[in-house]
Amino acid sequence: MAPIEQYVIDAVRERRKKLGISQEQLAHLLGYSEGFIANIETTKRSSKYNLRHINEIAKVLKCSPRDFLPKDAF
C-alpha cells in the first residue's frame, strides 16, 4: 500500500474515533456492509478508500474531503 493510501485510512480512522463512531456505525451510515470499514482499517488486507468513498465519508463526518489528505505530497 502506498504511503498516501495509508495516510487517508489513518486520517479517516482518527476522525471517526474522535467523533465516537464505530467502524460498524460508519459503514451503516455510508450504506456499506458492517465489515467494510474494518476491511480497510486492518493492515492484513489491501482494501483502501477511493475518491468517492472519501467524499461520502466527509459528508457523513461533516468535514471536507481535504481533511483526509496530507498538506504536502509524499
C-alpha positions in Angstrom: 0.0 0.0 0.0 1.3 3.5 -0.9 2.0 5.9 1.9 -0.7 8.3 0.7 -3.3 5.5 0.9 -2.3 4.6 4.5 -2.4 8.3 5.4 -6.0 8.6 4.2 -7.0 5.4 6.1 -5.4 6.8 9.3 -7.0 10.2 8.9 -10.5 8.7 8.5 -9.9 6.4 11.5 -8.7 9.3 13.6 -11.7 11.5 12.7 -14.1 8.5 13.2 -12.8 7.7 16.7 -12.7 11.4 17.7 -16.4 11.6 16.9 -17.1 8.3 18.8 -18.3 6.4 15.7 -17.5 2.7 15.4 -16.5 1.0 12.2 -19.9 -0.6 12.0 -21.7 2.7 12.5 -19.7 4.4 9.8 -20.3 1.6 7.4 -24.0 1.7 8.1 -24.1 5.5 7.7 -22.4 5.0 4.3 -24.7 2.2 3.3 -22.0 -0.5 3.2 -21.7 -3.8 4.9 -20.6 -4.0 8.5 -17.2 -5.2 7.7 -16.4 -2.6 5.0 -14.5 -0.1 7.3 -12.8 -3.0 9.2 -11.5 -4.4 5.9 -10.0 -1.1 5.1 -8.6 -0.3 8.5 -6.9 -3.7 9.0 -3.3 -4.0 7.9 -3.9 -7.5 6.8 -5.8 -6.5 3.7 -5.1 -4.4 0.7 -8.5 -2.7 0.7 -8.5 1.1 0.5 -10.7 4.1 0.0 -11.3 5.6 -3.4 -12.3 9.3 -4.0 -16.0 8.5 -3.9 -15.6 6.9 -0.5 -13.6 9.9 0.8 -16.3 12.3 -0.4 -19.1 10.2 1.1 -17.2 9.8 4.4 -16.6 13.6 4.5 -20.4 14.2 4.2 -21.2 11.7 7.0 -18.5 13.0 9.3 -19.3 16.7 8.4 -15.9 17.8 7.2 -14.1 18.4 3.9 -12.6 15.6 1.9 -9.4 17.6 2.2 -9.3 16.8 5.9 -8.2 13.3 4.9 -5.4 14.3 2.6 -1.9 15.4 3.6 -0.9 19.1 3.2 2.1 18.2 1.0 2.7 15.4 -1.5 4.6 12.4 -0.3 
